[in-house]
Amino acid sequence: MTAPSSHNVTNESTDMKTKSYKVGRSAKTGRFTTVKKAKRLKSTHVVETIKTSK
């Protein structure tokens, strides 16, 4: 005997969530930097959250 598969339910729930990631950016030049550097240099850098679509 095998248990009923819940594979389809798992896939549907992951499709509903929005995925995102963070990037660091220099506020002066607009160049990408590491998030670690952006958090350390708050006066000249920003941390942006980028949302990805399905």
N, C-alpha and C positions, 0 to 999 in steps of 0.2 A: 504494500500500500504506500502511496505517496501522498504528501500533504497538498492541499490545493495551492496553486501558484498565486502569489500576490505580486507578481512581476509587473503587471499592467498598472496597478495602483501606485507602485513606487515611481514608475516613470511619469505618471500624470502629476504627482506632487512635486517632482523636481522641475518639471516644465513650468509650473506656476511661479516659482521663485525667480526673482531678478538677481542676476549675478553682477558683482561689481568688483573693482580693484582700485587701488590707490596709486597715484603717481606724484612725484615731487616736481615742482616747476619753479624756476627763478622768476620772481616778479619783475625784475629789471630787464632781462633779456628774453624771457619766454622759453628758454631751453629747459629740457627735461633733466631732472637730477634724481638722486635716490630719495626715498621717503625719509630715511635716517638723516640725511643732510638737511632736508627741508624742515624737519622738526627741530633740528639743532639751530638753524639760522632763520628764526621766525620773522625777523625784520625784513629780510630780502627774499624769502622763499615762501611758497604756499604748498599745501598738500591737497590735491584734488581727487575726488572720487569719480571714477568713470563707470557708468552703468552700461552693461552689455545687453543686447537684445537676444531673443531666442536664437 
